[in-house]
């Protein structure tokens, strides 16, 4: 499973895949649990690195781009600029249109709501998502504070997720 930060307020995006020792009953049980954190998608395991880059690191990318903006400015940017690009990124990673829409909308809307409810700054939330040597940090190194580099950031995060999954 790969949940994301907005799961703390029930607005998260979690993606599950069935392991080799899990059956359908186990998967349904896990889905019930993660549905309590927000939206849940069941995917094949080969999509988990891409999910990590999109919905796991996505909040960190968004927070880094809205740092210093008012909440209203952040909401407009998230809906009008960030979400459509994130959805295109999801499509480029092989998700269906429906999956890309759910992943991007849930990630962005949940992230903005978490920003609003947490009382923390976007910069502080970026730091909560990004860990040294992790997927979000790899993406932030490419993002460079500019939305036009979001596709590169997502690809870098997916690449880093793949590297970390080999350990």
C-alpha positions in Angstrom: 0.0 0.0 0.0 1.1 3.6 -0.6 -1.0 6.1 1.3 -0.3 9.8 1.3 -0.2 12.7 3.8 -3.8 13.9 3.5 -4.9 10.5 4.8 -4.3 12.0 8.2 -7.6 13.9 7.7 -9.5 11.3 5.8 -8.8 12.9 2.4 -5.9 10.8 1.3 -5.1 8.7 -1.8 -4.1 5.1 -1.1 -3.2 2.5 -3.7 -3.1 -1.2 -2.8 -1.8 -4.2 -4.6 -2.2 -7.8 -3.7 1.0 -9.5 -2.6 1.9 -13.1 -3.5 0.6 -14.4 -0.1 -2.6 -12.4 -0.1 -6.0 -13.5 -1.3 -9.0 -11.6 -2.4 -10.4 -11.6 1.1 -7.2 -10.0 2.4 -7.3 -7.4 -0.3 -11.0 -6.5 0.5 -10.1 -6.3 4.2 -7.1 -4.0 3.5 -9.3 -1.8 1.3 -11.8 -1.4 4.0 -9.1 -0.1 6.3 -7.5 2.3 3.8 -10.9 3.6 2.7 -11.0 5.2 6.2 -8.1 7.4 5.1 -9.8 8.6 1.9 -9.9 7.2 -1.7 -8.4 3.7 -2.4 -7.5 2.2 -5.7 -6.5 -1.4 -6.3 -3.7 -1.7 -8.8 -1.2 -4.1 -10.1 2.1 -4.1 -8.3 4.0 -2.8 -11.3 2.2 0.5 -10.8 3.3 1.1 -7.2 6.5 3.0 -8.1 4.4 5.3 -10.3 1.8 5.8 -7.6 4.6 6.7 -5.1 5.7 9.4 -7.5 2.2 10.8 -8.2 0.2 10.6 -5.0 2.9 9.9 -2.5 5.3 12.7 -3.6 2.6 14.8 -5.3 1.6 16.6 -2.0 5.3 17.6 -1.5 5.5 18.9 -5.1 2.4 20.9 -4.7 3.4 22.3 -1.3 6.7 23.4 -2.6 5.1 25.3 -5.5 2.5 27.1 -3.3 4.9 28.1 -0.5 4.5 31.8 0.2 1.1 32.0 -1.5 -2.1 32.8 0.3 -4.5 29.9 0.8 -6.8 31.3 -1.9 -3.9 31.6 -4.3 -2.8 28.1 -3.5 -6.3 26.7 -4.1 -6.5 28.4 -7.5 -3.0 27.3 -8.5 -3.7 23.7 -7.4 -7.0 23.4 -9.3 -6.1 25.4 -12.4 -2.4 24.7 -12.9 -1.1 21.8 -10.9 -4.0 19.2 -11.1 -4.2 19.2 -14.9 -0.4 18.7 -15.2 -0.4 16.0 -12.6 -3.2 14.2 -14.4 -1.2 14.3 -17.6 1.8 12.9 -15.7 -0.3 10.0 -14.5 -1.3 9.3 -18.1 2.3 9.3 -19.2 3.1 6.7 -16.6 0.5 4.3 -18.0 -2.6 4.9 -15.9 -6.0 4.9 -17.5 -7.8 8.2 -17.8 -10.1 7.2 -15.0 -7.2 6.2 -12.7 -5.3 9.4 -13.7 -8.3 11.5 -12.8 -8.8 9.9 -9.4 -5.1 10.0 -8.5 -4.6 13.6 -9.4 -7.9 15.0 -8.1 -7.7 13.2 -4.8 -4.0 14.0 -4.3 -4.5 17.7 -5.0 -7.8 18.3 -3.3 -6.7 16.4 -0.2 -3.3 18.2 -0.1 -5.0 21.6 -0.2 -7.5 20.6 2.5 -4.6 19.3 4.6 -2.8 22.6 4.1 -5.8 24.5 5.3 -6.6 22.3 8.3 -3.1 21.5 9.5 -2.1 25.1 10.5 1.3 24.4 9.1 3.0 26.3 6.3 3.4 24.8 2.8 7.2 24.8 3.4 6.8 22.8 6.6 4.5 20.3 4.9 7.0 19.9 2.0 9.5 18.9 4.6 7.0 16.4 6.1 6.7 14.7 2.7 10.3 14.9 1.6 12.9 12.7 3.3 16.6 12.8 2.5 17.3 10.5 -0.4 13.7 9.7 -1.0 11.3 9.9 -3.9 9.9 13.4 -3.1 13.4 14.8 -2.7 14.5 13.3 -6.0 11.5 15.0 -7.7 12.0 18.3 -5.9 15.6 18.4 -7.2 14.1 18.4 -10.7 11.1 20.7 -10.0 13.2 23.7 -9.1 10.1 25.6 -8.0 8.6 25.7 -11.4 5.4 23.9 -12.6 6.8 23.4 -16.1 9.2 20.9 -14.6 6.5 18.8 -12.8 6.7 16.0 -15.5 10.5 15.7 -14.9 9.9 15.8 -11.1 7.4 12.9 -11.3 9.7 10.9 -13.6 12.6 11.4 -11.2 10.4 10.4 -8.2 9.3 7.2 -10.0 12.9 6.4 -10.9 13.9 6.8 -7.3 11.0 4.7 -6.1 12.1 1.9 -8.4 15.7 2.2 -7.1 14.5 2.1 -3.5 12.2 -0.9 -4.2 15.3 -3.0 -5.3 16.9 -2.7 -1.9 
